[in-house]
């Protein structure tokens, strides 16, 4: 009996997995989801990289901070996890300019698996160099049709950074980013 419905199931599966990125309505929905998202759940505690521990954090300096947010269908989770593991190795390499980071994933249904990162950089140019780098560029191009990404760029003072390994201060920091508490870092032309 299932064989009768197999073509229909395959067709519905194809529709569910297609992101519809060209649809203006879909993009408006994703943008609204991103702006309204204040969820703090499976958030990893703040990790200070060797770049962050080598240089003393200036409590009064504003550091360039990037919050990425992406939603995808659940069928893309394994590819996403594999690619982000490759990115993580490069991200934490010595000299990357990354001070610290945290990330979280959440599932809101088969068609809305979300991945988020929150990174703080010594300089804006360090983030730009990483963004153009091998692992990150490869991941972005290979998943461009699978993930709807949104980004927040803000300036965060050293005194606002969470305590490494502390879940409570990490959650408070991320909620402040999501709530718009920090000055926006206008995208460079």
C-alpha positions in Angstrom: 0.0 0.0 0.0 2.8 2.4 0.8 4.1 2.0 -2.8 1.0 3.8 -4.0 1.9 6.9 -1.9 5.6 6.8 -2.5 5.6 9.2 -5.4 3.5 11.6 -3.4 5.8 11.3 -0.3 8.9 12.0 -2.5 7.2 15.0 -4.0 6.2 16.4 -0.6 9.7 15.7 0.7 11.2 17.7 -2.2 8.9 20.6 -1.5 9.8 20.5 2.2 13.5 20.5 1.5 13.4 23.4 -0.9 14.1 26.6 0.8 12.4 28.8 -1.7 15.2 31.4 -1.4 13.9 33.4 -4.4 10.6 34.0 -2.8 10.2 37.5 -1.4 7.5 36.2 1.0 9.9 33.5 2.3 12.7 36.0 2.8 10.3 38.3 4.7 9.3 35.5 7.0 12.9 34.5 7.7 13.9 38.1 8.4 10.9 38.4 10.9 11.9 35.1 12.5 15.4 36.3 13.0 14.4 39.7 14.4 12.0 38.2 16.9 14.3 35.3 18.0 15.3 35.7 21.7 15.7 32.0 22.4 18.5 31.0 24.7 18.6 27.3 25.1 21.4 24.9 24.1 23.9 27.7 24.3 27.5 26.6 24.8 29.4 28.5 27.5 31.7 31.2 26.3 35.1 30.1 25.1 38.1 32.4 25.1 40.5 31.5 22.4 44.3 31.6 22.7 44.1 34.9 20.7 41.9 36.3 23.5 44.1 35.1 26.3 47.3 36.2 24.8 46.2 39.8 24.6 44.7 41.6 27.6 41.1 42.6 27.0 40.7 46.3 27.2 37.5 46.9 29.2 36.9 50.2 27.5 37.6 49.1 23.9 34.8 48.3 21.6 35.3 44.9 19.9 33.7 43.9 16.6 31.1 41.2 17.3 29.2 39.1 14.8 26.1 37.1 15.5 25.1 34.7 12.7 21.8 33.0 12.5 20.6 30.4 10.0 17.6 28.2 9.5 17.5 25.1 7.4 15.6 21.9 6.8 16.6 19.0 9.1 17.9 17.0 6.1 20.9 19.4 6.0 22.0 19.0 9.6 24.7 16.5 9.0 26.3 18.5 6.2 26.0 21.6 8.4 27.7 19.9 11.4 30.5 18.5 9.3 31.3 21.9 7.7 31.1 23.8 10.9 33.5 21.4 12.5 36.0 22.3 9.8 35.4 26.0 10.3 35.8 25.6 14.1 39.4 24.3 13.7 40.3 27.3 11.5 38.4 29.8 13.7 40.4 28.8 16.8 43.7 28.7 15.1 46.5 30.9 16.4 46.5 34.3 14.7 42.9 34.2 13.6 42.0 37.4 15.6 39.1 35.7 17.3 38.8 36.6 21.0 36.0 34.3 22.0 32.8 32.7 20.8 29.8 30.7 21.7 27.1 28.9 19.6 23.8 27.1 19.9 21.5 25.0 17.8 17.7 24.6 18.2 15.0 22.7 16.4 11.6 24.2 15.8 10.4 21.5 13.5 11.7 19.6 10.5 11.8 22.7 8.3 13.3 25.0 10.9 16.6 23.8 12.4 18.6 26.8 13.6 22.3 27.3 14.0 23.8 30.4 15.6 27.2 31.7 16.4 28.4 34.7 18.4 32.0 35.7 17.8 34.1 38.6 19.1 37.1 39.8 17.2 40.2 41.8 18.0 39.7 43.8 14.8 37.0 44.0 12.2 39.6 43.1 9.5 40.3 39.8 11.3 36.7 38.8 10.8 36.8 39.9 7.2 39.9 37.8 6.6 38.3 34.8 8.2 35.0 35.3 6.2 37.0 35.1 3.0 39.1 32.1 4.1 39.0 28.6 2.8 36.9 26.6 5.2 34.4 29.4 5.8 34.0 30.3 2.1 33.6 26.6 1.1 30.9 26.1 3.7 29.0 29.3 2.7 29.1 28.5 -1.0 28.2 24.8 -0.5 25.2 25.6 1.7 24.0 28.8 0.1 20.9 27.0 -1.2 20.3 25.1 2.0 20.4 27.7 4.7 18.8 31.1 5.1 21.4 33.2 6.9 21.0 36.5 8.7 23.7 38.4 10.5 23.9 41.0 13.2 27.1 43.1 13.6 27.6 45.1 16.7 30.3 46.8 18.9 30.8 45.3 22.3 33.0 46.7 25.0 35.5 44.5 26.7 33.7 44.9 30.0 30.6 43.4 28.4 32.3 40.1 27.5 31.1 37.0 29.3 33.2 35.1 31.7 34.8 32.0 30.0 33.0 28.8 30.9 30.1 30.6 32.7 26.7 29.7 31.3 24.8 32.5 33.1 27.0 35.4 31.8 27.1 33.8 28.3 23.3 33.7 28.2 23.0 37.3 29.4 25.5 38.4 26.8 23.8 36.6 23.9 20.4 37.9 25.0 21.8 41.5 25.0 23.0 40.9 21.4 19.6 39.5 20.3 17.8 42.3 22.0 19.7 45.1 20.3 21.5 46.4 23.4 24.8 47.0 21.7 25.5 49.7 19.0 25.2 48.4 15.4 28.3 48.1 13.4 27.3 49.3 10.0 28.4 47.0 7.2 31.5 48.3 5.4 31.0 49.2 1.8 
